[in-house]
C-alpha cells in the first residue's frame, strides 16, 4: 500500500532529522533512491524547486514525492493529493508530537547532560551525511549514469562540467565582487540562466 | 527565516521577547524535524495550548503544501520543453553547489575533538564506499549510531574521566 509506505518512510525521516532543512536531504535521498521513487536527476530537480518555493524544504520534498507516487495509482489526481497528504503529515508528525511533549513538561529534559551528549554524537554524523550527499550528487551531475542492457555506463558530458564551473564562478562573483550574502534563490535562478545559455550555445558532442 | 520570525513575533506582535525566541530556536534545532514546525508547535502551545500548537503547525505547512502540490502536477510535463530541461541542467548544478556549501560551513563550525572527527570520517568514508559499490543503505542508521555513541561517550566515559582528573589534581 503506497500511501501507508509514504507515511511510514517520511515519518522515519522526520524522526531522524536533527537540524532541519539540509540535514534531511541525505535521508530523503536514500529513501527515494532505494524505493526507486525518483532518479538522482529528478531528486535534484525537486530540491531546486523546493529552494525557490516558500516554506520548509522538508514539507516541499514530502509533498512532491507523495504527489508523484500517489499519482501513479489508479486514483489519478486524487491519489496525488492523498499521497502528498500522507507524506507531509508523516514528516511533520514526529516533530509535532515531540515538540508538544517538550513544551508541555520537559523543557528541563532538553538541557539534561545526557540529551546534550547524544546530540553531540549526532552532529558529526549529520555533517558527514550532508557532505557525502553533496559529493555523490556532484558525481551524478558530472558523470550521469546510464544503465545499458543491465550494465552501468558512466557517460561524460562536457556541458555539465562547464555548467558547474560557471555556477562556481557565479557564486564567487556574488559573494566577493558584489559583497552579498549567498542567497539560495539567487543561486538557483542564476544557475537556470547558466544552464539555458550553455545548452543553447554549446551543442552536445554525441 | 529567523529574521522574518523576529520581525513578526517579537517586534510587531510582541508574542515573545528576544530571549525567549533564542531559547525556542535552540530547542528547535536539537529536536527532530523541520525547525519551522518545531517553532510553530512550541509557540502555539505556549500561547494557546494543544489546539494552538495544532493551528500554528497547520499554518506553517499549508502554503508550502498547496504550492508544491500544484507544482508537482505540472513539473514533469514542463520538463518536456527544451528550455525548461536546459534550465534544470543549470539548477541541478546550483543545488549541488548549495549542498556542498552548507556542508563546508558546518564542518568549519564543528567542534573538533577526536571522537567527532573519527565519527565524521568513518561516516563519510562508508557513505562514499557504499555509493561506489551501489549498495542500498539508510542514513538514519548512522544517526542512531551517532546518538548512541554520543550518549555513552560524552554522557558517561568523558564525564568520569574528567572527574578522575579533578580528584587526582586535588590530591
Interface residues (C-beta under 8 A of the other chain):
Chain A: X12 X13 X14 X15 X16 X17 X18 X19 X20 X21 X22 X24 X25 X26 X27 X29 X30 X31 X33 X34 X41 X44 X45 X47 X48 X49 X50 X51 X53 X54 X55 X56 X57 X58 X59 X60 X63 X64 X67 X68 X71 X77 X80 X81 X84 X88 X91 X92 X94 X95 X96 X98 X99 X100 X102 X103 X104 X107 X110 X113 X114 X115 X116 X117 X118 X119 X120 X121 X122 X123 X124 X125 X126 X127 X128 X129 X130 X131 X132 X133 X134 X135 X136 X137 X138 X139 X141 X152 X159 X160 X163 X164 X167 X168 X171 X182 X184 X187 X188 X190 X191 X192 X193 X194 X195 X196 X198 X199 X200
Chain B: X27 X28 X29 X30 X31 X32 X33 X34 X35 X36 X37 X38 X41 X42 X45 X46 X50 X53 X54 X57 X60 X61 X63 X64 X65 X67 X68 X69 X71 X72 X73 X75 X76 X79 X83 X86 X87 X88 X89 X90 X91 X92 X93 X94 X95 X96 X97 X98 X99 X100 X101 X102 X103 X104 X106 X107 X110 X111 X115 X116 X117 X119 X120 X121 X123 X124 X127 X128 X131 X134 X136 X137 X138 X139 X140 X142 X143 X144 X145 X146 X147 X148 X149 X150 X151 X153 X154 X155 X159
